[in-house]
Amino acid sequence: STQTNISVQQITTSQTSYTLEVGRSILLNASVSPANASNKKLFYVCDNPSVATVDSNGKIQSIKEGTVNITIK
């Protein structure tokens, strides 16, 4: 039998925009489709870590006032 890798076609979140008070955190609820994708590991990258950080589980921590973009791969 041959093993088939099933690629992730889409990553979605329940919301696309969040507003956080300084010092607060929120957990991104991201999901991949198709549900039977071979590798569902997600990587989170923040474009401005002086304003907010994001950990490997998708938890965003607000540090100071500003705007950031979080990329999920």
N, CA, C and O atoms as a Tripos MOL2 file, in Angstrom:
@<TRIPOS>MOLECULE
protein
  292   291    73     0     0
PROTEIN
NO_CHARGES

@<TRIPOS>ATOM
      1 N           0.8450   -1.1890    0.0000 N.3       1 SER1
      2 CA          0.0000    0.0000    0.0000 C.3       1 SER1
      3 C           0.8770    1.2350    0.0000 C.2       1 SER1
      4 O           1.9880    1.2240    0.5290 O.2       1 SER1
      5 N           0.3800    2.2740   -0.5840 N.am      2 THR2
      6 CA          1.1350    3.5260   -0.6350 C.3       2 THR2
      7 C           0.5200    4.5280    0.3310 C.2       2 THR2
      8 O          -0.6910    4.5600    0.5480 O.2       2 THR2
      9 N           1.4010    5.3470    0.9050 N.am      3 GLN3
     10 CA          0.9430    6.3620    1.8390 C.3       3 GLN3
     11 C           0.7420    7.6610    1.0750 C.2       3 GLN3
     12 O           1.6060    8.0880    0.3090 O.2       3 GLN3
     13 N          -0.4010    8.2770    1.2930 N.am      4 THR4
     14 CA         -0.7170    9.5310    0.6080 C.3       4 THR4
     15 C          -0.6950   10.6660    1.6120 C.2       4 THR4
     16 O          -1.3480   10.6030    2.6540 O.2       4 THR4
     17 N           0.0640   11.7090    1.2890 N.am      5 ASN5
     18 CA          0.0500   12.9060    2.1190 C.3       5 ASN5
     19 C          -1.0970   13.7860    1.6690 C.2       5 ASN5
     20 O          -1.2320   14.0900    0.4840 O.2       5 ASN5
     21 N          -1.9150   14.1910    2.6140 N.am      6 ILE6
     22 CA         -3.0440   15.0650    2.3060 C.3       6 ILE6
     23 C          -2.6810   16.4690    2.7840 C.2       6 ILE6
     24 O          -2.4740   16.6920    3.9760 O.2       6 ILE6
     25 N          -2.6070   17.3990    1.8560 N.am      7 SER7
     26 CA         -2.1910   18.7720    2.1640 C.3       7 SER7
     27 C          -3.3220   19.5720    2.7790 C.2       7 SER7
     28 O          -4.4980   19.3530    2.4860 O.2       7 SER7
     29 N          -2.9370   20.5080    3.6410 N.am      8 VAL8
     30 CA         -3.9030   21.4640    4.1890 C.3       8 VAL8
     31 C          -4.3100   22.4090    3.0630 C.2       8 VAL8
     32 O          -3.4550   22.9570    2.3680 O.2       8 VAL8
     33 N          -5.5960   22.5980    2.8870 N.am      9 GLN9
     34 CA         -6.1030   23.4930    1.8460 C.3       9 GLN9
     35 C          -6.4440   24.8720    2.4050 C.2       9 GLN9
     36 O          -6.3540   25.8740    1.6950 O.2       9 GLN9
     37 N          -6.8360   24.9210    3.6800 N.am     10 GLN10
     38 CA         -7.2910   26.1830    4.2470 C.3      10 GLN10
     39 C          -7.1130   26.1700    5.7620 C.2      10 GLN10
     40 O          -7.2800   25.1370    6.4090 O.2      10 GLN10
     41 N          -6.7710   27.3330    6.3170 N.am     11 ILE11
     42 CA         -6.7300   27.5380    7.7570 C.3      11 ILE11
     43 C          -7.7370   28.6450    8.0640 C.2      11 ILE11
     44 O          -7.6970   29.7150    7.4570 O.2      11 ILE11
     45 N          -8.6310   28.3830    9.0020 N.am     12 THR12
     46 CA         -9.6440   29.3780    9.3410 C.3      12 THR12
     47 C          -9.6370   29.6360   10.8470 C.2      12 THR12
     48 O          -9.2280   28.7870   11.6390 O.2      12 THR12
     49 N         -10.0990   30.8260   11.2190 N.am     13 THR13
     50 CA        -10.2810   31.1850   12.6210 C.3      13 THR13
     51 C         -11.7140   31.6390   12.8070 C.2      13 THR13
     52 O         -12.3840   32.0270   11.8490 O.2      13 THR13
     53 N         -12.1830   31.5880   14.0570 N.am     14 SER14
     54 CA        -13.5670   31.9680   14.3270 C.3      14 SER14
     55 C         -13.7780   33.4680   14.1080 C.2      14 SER14
     56 O         -14.8860   33.8990   13.7890 O.2      14 SER14
     57 N         -12.7280   34.2530   14.2760 N.am     15 GLN15
     58 CA        -12.7770   35.6920   13.9980 C.3      15 GLN15
     59 C         -11.5200   36.0630   13.2260 C.2      15 GLN15
     60 O         -10.5050   35.3720   13.3140 O.2      15 GLN15
     61 N         -11.5850   37.1440   12.4770 N.am     16 THR16
     62 CA        -10.3980   37.5970   11.7470 C.3      16 THR16
     63 C          -9.8090   38.8600   12.3450 C.2      16 THR16
     64 O          -8.7320   39.2930   11.9360 O.2      16 THR16
     65 N         -10.5020   39.4630   13.3120 N.am     17 SER17
     66 CA        -10.0140   40.6820   13.9440 C.3      17 SER17
     67 C         -10.3530   40.6410   15.4300 C.2      17 SER17
     68 O         -11.4580   40.2590   15.8160 O.2      17 SER17
     69 N          -9.4000   41.0340   16.2460 N.am     18 TYR18
     70 CA         -9.5900   41.0510   17.6940 C.3      18 TYR18
     71 C          -9.1170   42.3820   18.2510 C.2      18 TYR18
     72 O          -8.2000   42.9940   17.7050 O.2      18 TYR18
     73 N          -9.7350   42.8330   19.3330 N.am     19 THR19
     74 CA         -9.2850   44.0100   20.0660 C.3      19 THR19
     75 C          -9.0080   43.5690   21.4960 C.2      19 THR19
     76 O          -9.8800   43.0190   22.1680 O.2      19 THR19
     77 N          -7.7810   43.8160   21.9530 N.am     20 LEU20
     78 CA         -7.3860   43.4220   23.3030 C.3      20 LEU20
     79 C          -6.9280   44.6360   24.0870 C.2      20 LEU20
     80 O          -6.2730   45.5230   23.5380 O.2      20 LEU20
     81 N          -7.2650   44.6820   25.3570 N.am     21 GLU21
     82 CA         -6.7100   45.7060   26.2350 C.3      21 GLU21
     83 C          -5.2580   45.3360   26.5250 C.2      21 GLU21
     84 O          -4.8950   44.1600   26.4920 O.2      21 GLU21
     85 N          -4.4330   46.3370   26.8090 N.am     22 VAL22
     86 CA         -3.0270   46.0920   27.1290 C.3      22 VAL22
     87 C          -2.9470   45.1510   28.3260 C.2      22 VAL22
     88 O          -3.6460   45.3450   29.3210 O.2      22 VAL22
     89 N          -2.0930   44.1320   28.2300 N.am     23 GLY23
     90 CA         -1.9110   43.1680   29.3010 C.3      23 GLY23
     91 C          -2.8300   41.9640   29.2200 C.2      23 GLY23
     92 O          -2.6690   41.0150   29.9880 O.2      23 GLY23
     93 N          -3.7850   41.9810   28.3100 N.am     24 ARG24
     94 CA         -4.7310   40.8620   28.1690 C.3      24 ARG24
     95 C          -4.2210   39.8700   27.1290 C.2      24 ARG24
     96 O          -3.3330   40.1770   26.3330 O.2      24 ARG24
     97 N          -4.8050   38.6720   27.1560 N.am     25 SER25
     98 CA         -4.4450   37.6570   26.1700 C.3      25 SER25
     99 C          -5.7030   36.9820   25.6500 C.2      25 SER25
    100 O          -6.7690   37.0510   26.2630 O.2      25 SER25
    101 N          -5.5540   36.3330   24.5150 N.am     26 ILE26
    102 CA         -6.6490   35.5960   23.9010 C.3      26 ILE26
    103 C          -6.0450   34.4170   23.1540 C.2      26 ILE26
    104 O          -4.9210   34.5000   22.6580 O.2      26 ILE26
    105 N          -6.7830   33.3270   23.0740 N.am     27 LEU27
    106 CA         -6.3230   32.1540   22.3550 C.3      27 LEU27
    107 C          -7.0330   32.0850   21.0100 C.2      27 LEU27
    108 O          -8.2610   32.0380   20.9430 O.2      27 LEU27
    109 N          -6.2360   32.0810   19.9330 N.am     28 LEU28
    110 CA         -6.8170   31.9380   18.5960 C.3      28 LEU28
    111 C          -7.3680   30.5280   18.4480 C.2      28 LEU28
    112 O          -6.7140   29.5570   18.8290 O.2      28 LEU28
    113 N          -8.5490   30.4190   17.9060 N.am     29 ASN29
    114 CA         -9.1670   29.1230   17.6600 C.3      29 ASN29
    115 C          -9.0690   28.8600   16.1570 C.2      29 ASN29
    116 O          -9.9830   29.1860   15.4000 O.2      29 ASN29
    117 N          -7.9590   28.2720   15.7410 N.am     30 ALA30
    118 CA         -7.7280   28.0220   14.3160 C.3      30 ALA30
    119 C          -7.9850   26.5580   13.9940 C.2      30 ALA30
    120 O          -7.7220   25.6690   14.8040 O.2      30 ALA30
    121 N          -8.5030   26.3260   12.7980 N.am     31 SER31
    122 CA         -8.7190   24.9530   12.3490 C.3      31 SER31
    123 C          -8.2740   24.8120   10.9060 C.2      31 SER31
    124 O          -8.2380   25.7790   10.1450 O.2      31 SER31
    125 N          -7.9370   23.5830   10.5500 N.am     32 VAL32
    126 CA         -7.4770   23.3100    9.1870 C.3      32 VAL32
    127 C          -8.5090   22.4740    8.4530 C.2      32 VAL32
    128 O          -9.2690   21.7160    9.0550 O.2      32 VAL32
    129 N          -8.5150   22.6310    7.1570 N.am     33 SER33
    130 CA         -9.3330   21.7540    6.3280 C.3      33 SER33
    131 C          -8.4900   21.3320    5.1320 C.2      33 SER33
    132 O          -7.6890   22.1290    4.6440 O.2      33 SER33
    133 N          -8.6430   20.1180    4.6520 N.am     34 PRO34
    134 CA         -9.6080   19.1310    5.1270 C.3      34 PRO34
    135 C          -9.2350   18.5980    6.5060 C.2      34 PRO34
    136 O          -8.0790   18.6770    6.9220 O.2      34 PRO34
    137 N         -10.2240   18.0550    7.2070 N.am     35 ALA35
    138 CA        -10.0330   17.5440    8.5670 C.3      35 ALA35
    139 C          -9.0550   16.3750    8.6080 C.2      35 ALA35
    140 O          -8.4480   16.1150    9.6470 O.2      35 ALA35
    141 N          -8.8950   15.6710    7.4970 N.am     36 ASN36
    142 CA         -7.9850   14.5210    7.4650 C.3      36 ASN36
    143 C          -6.6160   14.8690    6.8780 C.2      36 ASN36
    144 O          -5.9280   13.9960    6.3510 O.2      36 ASN36
    145 N          -6.2210   16.1380    6.9670 N.am     37 ALA37
    146 CA         -4.9010   16.5510    6.4810 C.3      37 ALA37
    147 C          -3.8150   15.7690    7.2160 C.2      37 ALA37
    148 O          -3.9640   15.4480    8.3950 O.2      37 ALA37
    149 N          -2.7340   15.4680    6.5200 N.am     38 SER38
    150 CA         -1.6590   14.6570    7.0960 C.3      38 SER38
    151 C          -0.9410   15.3680    8.2380 C.2      38 SER38
    152 O          -0.6130   14.7420    9.2460 O.2      38 SER38
    153 N          -0.6940   16.6660    8.0920 N.am     39 ASN39
    154 CA          0.0370   17.4280    9.0990 C.3      39 ASN39
    155 C          -0.7800   18.6570    9.4680 C.2      39 ASN39
    156 O          -0.8950   19.5880    8.6710 O.2      39 ASN39
    157 N          -1.3510   18.6680   10.6760 N.am     40 LYS40
    158 CA         -2.1960   19.7750   11.1110 C.3      40 LYS40
    159 C          -1.4710   20.7390   12.0340 C.2      40 LYS40
    160 O          -2.1060   21.5950   12.6500 O.2      40 LYS40
    161 N          -0.1330   20.6170   12.1440 N.am     41 LYS41
    162 CA          0.6440   21.4890   13.0180 C.3      41 LYS41
    163 C           0.5960   22.9140   12.4810 C.2      41 LYS41
    164 O           0.8900   23.1570   11.3110 O.2      41 LYS41
    165 N           0.2250   23.8500   13.3440 N.am     42 LEU42
    166 CA          0.1300   25.2540   12.9480 C.3      42 LEU42
    167 C           1.2930   26.0490   13.5350 C.2      42 LEU42
    168 O           1.7450   25.7840   14.6490 O.2      42 LEU42
    169 N           1.7670   27.0240   12.7700 N.am     43 PHE43
    170 CA          2.8190   27.9250   13.2130 C.3      43 PHE43
    171 C           2.2610   29.3430   13.1890 C.2      43 PHE43
    172 O           1.6480   29.7600   12.2070 O.2      43 PHE43
    173 N           2.4760   30.0790   14.2740 N.am     44 TYR44
    174 CA          1.9420   31.4350   14.4100 C.3      44 TYR44
    175 C           3.1000   32.4310   14.4080 C.2      44 TYR44
    176 O           4.0990   32.2300   15.0990 O.2      44 TYR44
    177 N           2.9620   33.5080   13.6270 N.am     45 VAL45
    178 CA          3.9900   34.5320   13.5470 C.3      45 VAL45
    179 C           3.3360   35.8960   13.7100 C.2      45 VAL45
    180 O           2.3430   36.2000   13.0490 O.2      45 VAL45
    181 N           3.9020   36.7240   14.6020 N.am     46 CYS46
    182 CA          3.4140   38.0880   14.8240 C.3      46 CYS46
    183 C           4.3620   39.0560   14.1440 C.2      46 CYS46
    184 O           5.5790   38.9320   14.2780 O.2      46 CYS46
    185 N           3.8120   40.0280   13.4100 N.am     47 ASP47
    186 CA          4.6630   40.9640   12.6660 C.3      47 ASP47
    187 C           5.2020   42.1150   13.5150 C.2      47 ASP47
    188 O           6.0370   42.8790   13.0310 O.2      47 ASP47
    189 N           4.7560   42.2650   14.7590 N.am     48 ASN48
    190 CA          5.2410   43.3530   15.6050 C.3      48 ASN48
    191 C           5.2830   42.8920   17.0650 C.2      48 ASN48
    192 O           4.4120   43.2540   17.8550 O.2      48 ASN48
    193 N           6.3090   42.0830   17.4300 N.am     49 PRO49
    194 CA          6.3560   41.5070   18.7710 C.3      49 PRO49
    195 C           6.5630   42.5200   19.9010 C.2      49 PRO49
    196 O           6.4860   42.1460   21.0710 O.2      49 PRO49
    197 N           6.8210   43.7870   19.5830 N.am     50 SER50
    198 CA          6.8930   44.7900   20.6540 C.3      50 SER50
    199 C           5.4940   45.2080   21.1020 C.2      50 SER50
    200 O           5.3310   45.7610   22.1900 O.2      50 SER50
    201 N           4.4760   44.9450   20.2630 N.am     51 VAL51
    202 CA          3.0810   45.2880   20.5820 C.3      51 VAL51
    203 C           2.3480   44.0790   21.1580 C.2      51 VAL51
    204 O           1.5800   44.2170   22.1100 O.2      51 VAL51
    205 N           2.5770   42.9080   20.5950 N.am     52 ALA52
    206 CA          1.9380   41.6800   21.0780 C.3      52 ALA52
    207 C           2.8010   40.4920   20.6770 C.2      52 ALA52
    208 O           3.5530   40.5490   19.7040 O.2      52 ALA52
    209 N           2.6780   39.4210   21.4430 N.am     53 THR53
    210 CA          3.3890   38.1950   21.1140 C.3      53 THR53
    211 C           2.3660   37.0870   20.8860 C.2      53 THR53
    212 O           1.2270   37.1720   21.3440 O.2      53 THR53
    213 N           2.7880   36.0550   20.1750 N.am     54 VAL54
    214 CA          1.9400   34.8750   19.9770 C.3      54 VAL54
    215 C           2.8100   33.6470   20.2080 C.2      54 VAL54
    216 O           3.9290   33.5640   19.7040 O.2      54 VAL54
    217 N           2.2850   32.6880   20.9780 N.am     55 ASP55
    218 CA          3.0670   31.4830   21.2480 C.3      55 ASP55
    219 C           2.6900   30.3610   20.2840 C.2      55 ASP55
    220 O           1.8540   30.5400   19.3990 O.2      55 ASP55
    221 N           3.3200   29.2070   20.4700 N.am     56 SER56
    222 CA          3.1260   28.0950   19.5350 C.3      56 SER56
    223 C           1.7280   27.4810   19.6110 C.2      56 SER56
    224 O           1.3600   26.6750   18.7570 O.2      56 SER56
    225 N           0.9490   27.8550   20.6260 N.am     57 ASN57
    226 CA         -0.4300   27.3690   20.7400 C.3      57 ASN57
    227 C          -1.4540   28.3740   20.2180 C.2      57 ASN57
    228 O          -2.6550   28.1030   20.2420 O.2      57 ASN57
    229 N          -0.9850   29.5450   19.7420 N.am     58 GLY58
    230 CA         -1.8980   30.5600   19.2310 C.3      58 GLY58
    231 C          -2.3960   31.5260   20.2850 C.2      58 GLY58
    232 O          -3.3810   32.2290   20.0570 O.2      58 GLY58
    233 N          -1.7390   31.5780   21.4370 N.am     59 LYS59
    234 CA         -2.1350   32.5180   22.4830 C.3      59 LYS59
    235 C          -1.4620   33.8660   22.2130 C.2      59 LYS59
    236 O          -0.2360   33.9680   22.1800 O.2      59 LYS59
    237 N          -2.2930   34.8970   22.0220 N.am     60 ILE60
    238 CA         -1.8000   36.2500   21.7750 C.3      60 ILE60
    239 C          -1.7820   36.9980   23.1000 C.2      60 ILE60
    240 O          -2.7800   37.0220   23.8200 O.2      60 ILE60
    241 N          -0.6450   37.6090   23.4180 N.am     61 GLN61
    242 CA         -0.4990   38.4120   24.6340 C.3      61 GLN61
    243 C          -0.2380   39.8520   24.2150 C.2      61 GLN61
    244 O           0.7430   40.1450   23.5320 O.2      61 GLN61
    245 N          -1.1340   40.7520   24.6360 N.am     62 SER62
    246 CA         -0.9920   42.1710   24.3330 C.3      62 SER62
    247 C           0.0510   42.7930   25.2660 C.2      62 SER62
    248 O           0.0190   42.5660   26.4760 O.2      62 SER62
    249 N           0.9800   43.5800   24.6990 N.am     63 ILE63
    250 CA          2.0450   44.2050   25.4780 C.3      63 ILE63
    251 C           1.8310   45.7170   25.5970 C.2      63 ILE63
    252 O           1.9310   46.2840   26.6850 O.2      63 ILE63
    253 N           1.5360   46.3570   24.4690 N.am     64 LYS64
    254 CA          1.2870   47.7980   24.4780 C.3      64 LYS64
    255 C           0.3210   48.1450   23.3570 C.2      64 LYS64
    256 O           0.0180   47.3040   22.5100 O.2      64 LYS64
    257 N          -0.1560   49.3680   23.3500 N.am     65 GLU65
    258 CA         -1.1190   49.8010   22.3440 C.3      65 GLU65
    259 C          -0.5040   49.7620   20.9530 C.2      65 GLU65
    260 O           0.6510   50.1440   20.7620 O.2      65 GLU65
    261 N          -1.2780   49.3020   19.9930 N.am     66 GLY66
    262 CA         -0.8010   49.2240   18.6120 C.3      66 GLY66
    263 C          -1.5790   48.1700   17.8520 C.2      66 GLY66
    264 O          -2.5520   47.6030   18.3480 O.2      66 GLY66
    265 N          -1.1260   47.9260   16.6420 N.am     67 THR67
    266 CA         -1.7730   46.9620   15.7490 C.3      67 THR67
    267 C          -0.7430   45.9390   15.2940 C.2      67 THR67
    268 O           0.4000   46.2790   14.9890 O.2      67 THR67
    269 N          -1.1630   44.6910   15.2560 N.am     68 VAL68
    270 CA         -0.2970   43.6140   14.7520 C.3      68 VAL68
    271 C          -1.0870   42.7460   13.7840 C.2      68 VAL68
    272 O          -2.3170   42.7300   13.7920 O.2      68 VAL68
    273 N          -0.3610   42.0400   12.9680 N.am     69 ASN69
    274 CA         -0.9340   41.0010   12.1080 C.3      69 ASN69
    275 C          -0.3490   39.6830   12.5470 C.2      69 ASN69
    276 O           0.8640   39.5660   12.7200 O.2      69 ASN69
    277 N          -1.1970   38.6870   12.7300 N.am     70 ILE70
    278 CA         -0.7790   37.3430   13.0770 C.3      70 ILE70
    279 C          -0.9430   36.4690   11.8410 C.2      70 ILE70
    280 O          -2.0340   36.3830   11.2780 O.2      70 ILE70
    281 N           0.1240   35.8310   11.4240 N.am     71 THR71
    282 CA          0.0770   34.9170   10.2810 C.3      71 THR71
    283 C           0.0810   33.4910   10.8140 C.2      71 THR71
    284 O           0.8760   33.1540   11.6910 O.2      71 THR71
    285 N          -0.7880   32.6720   10.2940 N.am     72 ILE72
    286 CA         -0.8520   31.2700   10.6680 C.3      72 ILE72
    287 C          -0.4530   30.4430    9.4510 C.2      72 ILE72
    288 O          -1.0340   30.5850    8.3750 O.2      72 ILE72
    289 N           0.5380   29.5870    9.6290 N.am     73 LYS73
    290 CA          1.0150   28.7330    8.5300 C.3      73 LYS73
    291 C           0.8180   27.2850    8.9170 C.2      73 LYS73
    292 O           1.1510   26.3880    8.1410 O.2      73 LYS73
@<TRIPOS>BOND
     1     1     2 1
     2     2     3 1
     3     3     4 2
     4     3     5 am
     5     5     6 1
     6     6     7 1
     7     7     8 2
     8     7     9 am
     9     9    10 1
    10    10    11 1
    11    11    12 2
    12    11    13 am
    13    13    14 1
    14    14    15 1
    15    15    16 2
    16    15    17 am
    17    17    18 1
    18    18    19 1
    19    19    20 2
    20    19    21 am
    21    21    22 1
    22    22    23 1
    23    23    24 2
    24    23    25 am
    25    25    26 1
    26    26    27 1
    27    27    28 2
    28    27    29 am
    29    29    30 1
    30    30    31 1
    31    31    32 2
    32    31    33 am
    33    33    34 1
    34    34    35 1
    35    35    36 2
    36    35    37 am
    37    37    38 1
    38    38    39 1
    39    39    40 2
    40    39    41 am
    41    41    42 1
    42    42    43 1
    43    43    44 2
    44    43    45 am
    45    45    46 1
    46    46    47 1
    47    47    48 2
    48    47    49 am
    49    49    50 1
    50    50    51 1
    51    51    52 2
    52    51    53 am
    53    53    54 1
    54    54    55 1
    55    55    56 2
    56    55    57 am
    57    57    58 1
    58    58    59 1
    59    59    60 2
    60    59    61 am
    61    61    62 1
    62    62    63 1
    63    63    64 2
    64    63    65 am
    65    65    66 1
    66    66    67 1
    67    67    68 2
    68    67    69 am
    69    69    70 1
    70    70    71 1
    71    71    72 2
    72    71    73 am
    73    73    74 1
    74    74    75 1
    75    75    76 2
    76    75    77 am
    77    77    78 1
    78    78    79 1
    79    79    80 2
    80    79    81 am
    81    81    82 1
    82    82    83 1
    83    83    84 2
    84    83    85 am
    85    85    86 1
    86    86    87 1
    87    87    88 2
    88    87    89 am
    89    89    90 1
    90    90    91 1
    91    91    92 2
    92    91    93 am
    93    93    94 1
    94    94    95 1
    95    95    96 2
    96    95    97 am
    97    97    98 1
    98    98    99 1
    99    99   100 2
   100    99   101 am
   101   101   102 1
   102   102   103 1
   103   103   104 2
   104   103   105 am
   105   105   106 1
   106   106   107 1
   107   107   108 2
   108   107   109 am
   109   109   110 1
   110   110   111 1
   111   111   112 2
   112   111   113 am
   113   113   114 1
   114   114   115 1
   115   115   116 2
   116   115   117 am
   117   117   118 1
   118   118   119 1
   119   119   120 2
   120   119   121 am
   121   121   122 1
   122   122   123 1
   123   123   124 2
   124   123   125 am
   125   125   126 1
   126   126   127 1
   127   127   128 2
   128   127   129 am
   129   129   130 1
   130   130   131 1
   131   131   132 2
   132   131   133 am
   133   133   134 1
   134   134   135 1
   135   135   136 2
   136   135   137 am
   137   137   138 1
   138   138   139 1
   139   139   140 2
   140   139   141 am
   141   141   142 1
   142   142   143 1
   143   143   144 2
   144   143   145 am
   145   145   146 1
   146   146   147 1
   147   147   148 2
   148   147   149 am
   149   149   150 1
   150   150   151 1
   151   151   152 2
   152   151   153 am
   153   153   154 1
   154   154   155 1
   155   155   156 2
   156   155   157 am
   157   157   158 1
   158   158   159 1
   159   159   160 2
   160   159   161 am
   161   161   162 1
   162   162   163 1
   163   163   164 2
   164   163   165 am
   165   165   166 1
   166   166   167 1
   167   167   168 2
   168   167   169 am
   169   169   170 1
   170   170   171 1
   171   171   172 2
   172   171   173 am
   173   173   174 1
   174   174   175 1
   175   175   176 2
   176   175   177 am
   177   177   178 1
   178   178   179 1
   179   179   180 2
   180   179   181 am
   181   181   182 1
   182   182   183 1
   183   183   184 2
   184   183   185 am
   185   185   186 1
   186   186   187 1
   187   187   188 2
   188   187   189 am
   189   189   190 1
   190   190   191 1
   191   191   192 2
   192   191   193 am
   193   193   194 1
   194   194   195 1
   195   195   196 2
   196   195   197 am
   197   197   198 1
   198   198   199 1
   199   199   200 2
   200   199   201 am
   201   201   202 1
   202   202   203 1
   203   203   204 2
   204   203   205 am
   205   205   206 1
   206   206   207 1
   207   207   208 2
   208   207   209 am
   209   209   210 1
   210   210   211 1
   211   211   212 2
   212   211   213 am
   213   213   214 1
   214   214   215 1
   215   215   216 2
   216   215   217 am
   217   217   218 1
   218   218   219 1
   219   219   220 2
   220   219   221 am
   221   221   222 1
   222   222   223 1
   223   223   224 2
   224   223   225 am
   225   225   226 1
   226   226   227 1
   227   227   228 2
   228   227   229 am
   229   229   230 1
   230   230   231 1
   231   231   232 2
   232   231   233 am
   233   233   234 1
   234   234   235 1
   235   235   236 2
   236   235   237 am
   237   237   238 1
   238   238   239 1
   239   239   240 2
   240   239   241 am
   241   241   242 1
   242   242   243 1
   243   243   244 2
   244   243   245 am
   245   245   246 1
   246   246   247 1
   247   247   248 2
   248   247   249 am
   249   249   250 1
   250   250   251 1
   251   251   252 2
   252   251   253 am
   253   253   254 1
   254   254   255 1
   255   255   256 2
   256   255   257 am
   257   257   258 1
   258   258   259 1
   259   259   260 2
   260   259   261 am
   261   261   262 1
   262   262   263 1
   263   263   264 2
   264   263   265 am
   265   265   266 1
   266   266   267 1
   267   267   268 2
   268   267   269 am
   269   269   270 1
   270   270   271 1
   271   271   272 2
   272   271   273 am
   273   273   274 1
   274   274   275 1
   275   275   276 2
   276   275   277 am
   277   277   278 1
   278   278   279 1
   279   279   280 2
   280   279   281 am
   281   281   282 1
   282   282   283 1
   283   283   284 2
   284   283   285 am
   285   285   286 1
   286   286   287 1
   287   287   288 2
   288   287   289 am
   289   289   290 1
   290   290   291 1
   291   291   292 2
@<TRIPOS>SUBSTRUCTURE
     1 SER1         2 RESIDUE 1 A SER
     2 THR2         6 RESIDUE 1 A THR
     3 GLN3        10 RESIDUE 1 A GLN
     4 THR4        14 RESIDUE 1 A THR
     5 ASN5        18 RESIDUE 1 A ASN
     6 ILE6        22 RESIDUE 1 A ILE
     7 SER7        26 RESIDUE 1 A SER
     8 VAL8        30 RESIDUE 1 A VAL
     9 GLN9        34 RESIDUE 1 A GLN
    10 GLN10       38 RESIDUE 1 A GLN
    11 ILE11       42 RESIDUE 1 A ILE
    12 THR12       46 RESIDUE 1 A THR
    13 THR13       50 RESIDUE 1 A THR
    14 SER14       54 RESIDUE 1 A SER
    15 GLN15       58 RESIDUE 1 A GLN
    16 THR16       62 RESIDUE 1 A THR
    17 SER17       66 RESIDUE 1 A SER
    18 TYR18       70 RESIDUE 1 A TYR
    19 THR19       74 RESIDUE 1 A THR
    20 LEU20       78 RESIDUE 1 A LEU
    21 GLU21       82 RESIDUE 1 A GLU
    22 VAL22       86 RESIDUE 1 A VAL
    23 GLY23       90 RESIDUE 1 A GLY
    24 ARG24       94 RESIDUE 1 A ARG
    25 SER25       98 RESIDUE 1 A SER
    26 ILE26      102 RESIDUE 1 A ILE
    27 LEU27      106 RESIDUE 1 A LEU
    28 LEU28      110 RESIDUE 1 A LEU
    29 ASN29      114 RESIDUE 1 A ASN
    30 ALA30      118 RESIDUE 1 A ALA
    31 SER31      122 RESIDUE 1 A SER
    32 VAL32      126 RESIDUE 1 A VAL
    33 SER33      130 RESIDUE 1 A SER
    34 PRO34      134 RESIDUE 1 A PRO
    35 ALA35      138 RESIDUE 1 A ALA
    36 ASN36      142 RESIDUE 1 A ASN
    37 ALA37      146 RESIDUE 1 A ALA
    38 SER38      150 RESIDUE 1 A SER
    39 ASN39      154 RESIDUE 1 A ASN
    40 LYS40      158 RESIDUE 1 A LYS
    41 LYS41      162 RESIDUE 1 A LYS
    42 LEU42      166 RESIDUE 1 A LEU
    43 PHE43      170 RESIDUE 1 A PHE
    44 TYR44      174 RESIDUE 1 A TYR
    45 VAL45      178 RESIDUE 1 A VAL
    46 CYS46      182 RESIDUE 1 A CYS
    47 ASP47      186 RESIDUE 1 A ASP
    48 ASN48      190 RESIDUE 1 A ASN
    49 PRO49      194 RESIDUE 1 A PRO
    50 SER50      198 RESIDUE 1 A SER
    51 VAL51      202 RESIDUE 1 A VAL
    52 ALA52      206 RESIDUE 1 A ALA
    53 THR53      210 RESIDUE 1 A THR
    54 VAL54      214 RESIDUE 1 A VAL
    55 ASP55      218 RESIDUE 1 A ASP
    56 SER56      222 RESIDUE 1 A SER
    57 ASN57      226 RESIDUE 1 A ASN
    58 GLY58      230 RESIDUE 1 A GLY
    59 LYS59      234 RESIDUE 1 A LYS
    60 ILE60      238 RESIDUE 1 A ILE
    61 GLN61      242 RESIDUE 1 A GLN
    62 SER62      246 RESIDUE 1 A SER
    63 ILE63      250 RESIDUE 1 A ILE
    64 LYS64      254 RESIDUE 1 A LYS
    65 GLU65      258 RESIDUE 1 A GLU
    66 GLY66      262 RESIDUE 1 A GLY
    67 THR67      266 RESIDUE 1 A THR
    68 VAL68      270 RESIDUE 1 A VAL
    69 ASN69      274 RESIDUE 1 A ASN
    70 ILE70      278 RESIDUE 1 A ILE
    71 THR71      282 RESIDUE 1 A THR
    72 ILE72      286 RESIDUE 1 A ILE
    73 LYS73      290 RESIDUE 1 A LYS
